[in-house]
Amino acid sequence: MIPVFTNCLILILIYASCWFLAAVYKKRNDIADIAWGIGYIIICAWLLFTNKPNPVTILLYTLVFLWGSRLSLHIYNRNKHRTEDFRYLAWRKEWGRSFYWRSYLQVFLLQGFLLIVILSPVIHAAVAEPITLNIFTWIGLLCWITGFYFQAVADRQLAVFGKQKRIPGTIMQTGLWKFSRHPNYFGEILMWWGVFIITIPLPGSLLFIISPLTITLLLVFVSGIPLLEKKYEGNPAYADYKKRTSVLVPMPPRK
C-alpha cells in the first residue's frame, strides 16, 4: 500500500507544480480551486489503469469523477468573468514579497497533500483485497447521493441568484439556503463520509476515517465557513439571516 500512496504523492506533486506555474502566468491563484476537483479525477484514473478494478472501486471512481468534474466546471464558470477570489487577493496583499513561494507551499502543495489525505479511502480500496457490494455500499451511496444533491442544487441556486439584479448586500435566503447558511458545504462533507462508509468493510479501513474528518474540519473550522462568515461581518441582512438559519446542517428556520 505504501508504494501506491508514494506514487500518488509524486503524481500530485507534479500536478500541483504545473498548476502553480499556470497561476504565476495567469496572475490568479484561484485557479487552484479548479485544479482541486480535477486532481482527484487524475489520481483515480491512474489507480484505475494501474490496479485491477472491482465493482466497489469502479463505483468509487465514478463518484469521484462526478463530484470532481461538476465542481471544477462550476468553479470555472463562476470565476471566468470575475477578478481573483477574495481569499487569494487577501493573501496576495498579506504575503507581499514572499507571495510566490508561500503560494507554492501553502496553496498548491498543501492542497495536493490534503487531496491525497481526503482521497485515501479510495486509494486504499484500489490496493486492498476486493470486496463485493454490501450494506455499507448502499448506505454510503445514499449518503453520497444526498450530499451531491445538496451541493449541486445549492451551487446552482447561488449561481442563479448571483446573476440577478439586486440591492448590494442582499443575501441568498431561498431554496436550500433557507435551511442552511452553507448547504453546499454540508453536501461536500456528506459525500466524503459516504465514500468512507463504502470502504468500511475493507481491512484496515478505519484508519482512513481521517478523510471525512479532514474535509469536515477544513470546511467547518478553517477554509470554508469561517472565511465566508467573516466576509459578511457587518452586513445587517446577513446578521438577521444568521439569527434564524442553521450554520451547516439543514434545519427549519428559527423564528
N, C-alpha and C positions, 0 to 999 in steps of 0.2 A: 504493500500500500504506500509506503514512504516514497519509493521512486516515482509513483504516479503523481503524488502531491508535489514532489520536487519538479517534475516536468511541467506541471500546471503552473507553478510559480515562475519558472523560467519563461514559459509562453506568455504569461500575463505581464511579466517584466518587459518583454519586447513590445507587446501590445501597448502597454501604458506609455512607454518611451516614445513610440510613434505618435500617439495622440498628444503627448506633451509638445513635440516638435510642431505638430499641426496647430496647437494652441498658441505657440510663440508666433508662428507665421500669421495666424488669423487675429492675433491680439485679443483672444477670447478664451478664458479658462473655462467658461461654462460649457464648452463642447465636451468636457469630462462627463457631464450628465447624459449626453447622447451616447458616449462610449460605454457607459455603465451597463446598460442592458445588452448591448452588442457583445461585450466581453463575456458574459455568461453563455451566450449562444456559441461563441467561438470555442470556449472550453468544452461545452457539451458536444460540439461537432468533433473535436479532437478525441474525446472519450469514446464517441460512437465508432470512430474508424480505427481506434487502437485497442479496443476491448470488445469481447463478444457480447452483443446486446441480448437482453431478455425482455419479457413483457413489462416488468417493473421499470427497468432503465429506459426503455422506449417511451413509456408513459412520462417518466420524469423529464427526459429530454424534450418531449413535446410540450409539457407545461412550461418549462423554462423558455423554450422558443416563443411560445405565445405571449408570455409575460414580457420577455426582453424586447421582442420586435415591436409590440404595441407601445411599450413605454418609450423606447428610443424614437419611434416615429412621432409619438405625441409631443415629446420634448423638442424635437426638431421643428415641428410645425408651430409650436408655441414660441420658440425663440428666434425663428428665422428673420422676422421683421422687427425684432427688439434690440436694444442695446444689451450689453453683458448683464447677466443676472446680478441682483443687488448684493448677494453674498460674496461673489467673486470680485465685484467692484470694491467692496469694503476691504477685502484682503489685499487687493492691488494697492490701495492707499496705505493700509496699515503696514504692509511688509516693506514698502519703499525699495531700497537698493538690494535687499535680499529677496526680492519678489520672485525671480526666476528659479533659484534653487529651492526656495520654500514651496513654490508651486509644484515643482517636480516631486519633491519628497512628500509634502503634506496634502497634495491634491491627487496627483496621478499615481504615484507609487502606493500611497496609503489606500486609495480606492482599490487598487489592484490586489493588495493584501486582504482587504475586507471582502472583496469579491470571492476570493478563494475560501475564506472562512465561512461565508454565507452559503457558498455552493458545496461545502464539504460533505453534507449528506449524500448529494448526488455523485460526487467523486468516489465516496466510499461505496455506494451501491454499484458503481461501474466495475469495481475490482473485487467485490465480495462474492461469496457463493450465491448463485441466483436463487430467488425465491418465487413462488407462484403468487398470483393475485390473491388477496386475503381481505379480512375485515378491515385491517389497518389501511389497505389500499383505498377502500371505498370511503372510509371516514376522512382520510387525508385528502382525497379527491374532492369530497363535498366541501371541506374547508377551503380548498384552493379555488373551486368554482365560485363560492360565496365571496371570497376575497377579490377575485378577478372582477366580479360584478361590481363590487363597491368601488374598486379603483378605477375601472374603465368608465363607469357611469358618472362617478364624481368628477373625473377629469374632463369628460365631455360636457357636463353641466357647467363647470367652471369656464371652459373654453368658450361656450356659447355666451355666458354672462360677460366675459371679458370683451366680446365684440360688440356688445350693446352700448348705445349712448346712454350715459348715466351721470348723475351728480358725483363729482370727485369725493372719495371717501365712503361711497356706498359699498356695503358688504354683501357678499353672496349668502343668502339665508333660505333658499328654497331647495326643493328636491332632497337629496341625501344630506345636503348641508344644513337642513333644518334640524337634523337629529344628531349631527356631529360636526365639530369645527374642523375636523381633519378626516373625513371619511375615506379619502384616497390613501392616507397612511394606515388607517385601520385595515383596508383591503390588502395593502402591501404586507403588513405584519401577518395577517391571517393566511395569506398564500404561503409564506415561508414556514409557518407552523404546519400547514397542510403537507408541504414537501417533506418535512421532518417526520411527521406521523406515518407517511407512506413507507419510510425506511426503518421504522421501529423494529420489525421482525428480524432485521439483519443482525448478525453477531457484532457486538461492539458498537451498536448504533447510538446508544445513549450518550456516548462521548460527544456526538455531533449535535447535541441539543444546543451547543454553542452557536449554531447557525441561527435559529429563530430568536435566541436570546440576544444575539448581537444586533440583528436588524431591529428588534423591539427597543433595545436600549438606545441605539443610534437615533431612531425616529422620535422616541418619547423624550429623551434627555439631552441629546447632543445636536444633531444637524437638521432635524426636521421641525418638530413642533416648537421648540424654544426659539429658533430663529424667526419663524413666522409670527409667533405671538409677540416677540419684541418689535417686529416690523410695524405691527398695528397698535403699539402702545400710544396712548394719547388720542386715539380715534374714538369719539363718543359712540358712534354706531357700533363699533366692534366691542366696546365695553358693555353695551347693552346686550349685544348678541352673546357675549361671553357669559353673562349672568344666567342666561336661560338655556344654554346649549352645552351638551357634554363635550369634553375636550377631544375624546377619541372614540370610545365605544358608542355606537348609535343608541340613543335613548330618547324617549318622548321629551319635548321641550319643557323646562321648568316654568311655572307660572310666576 
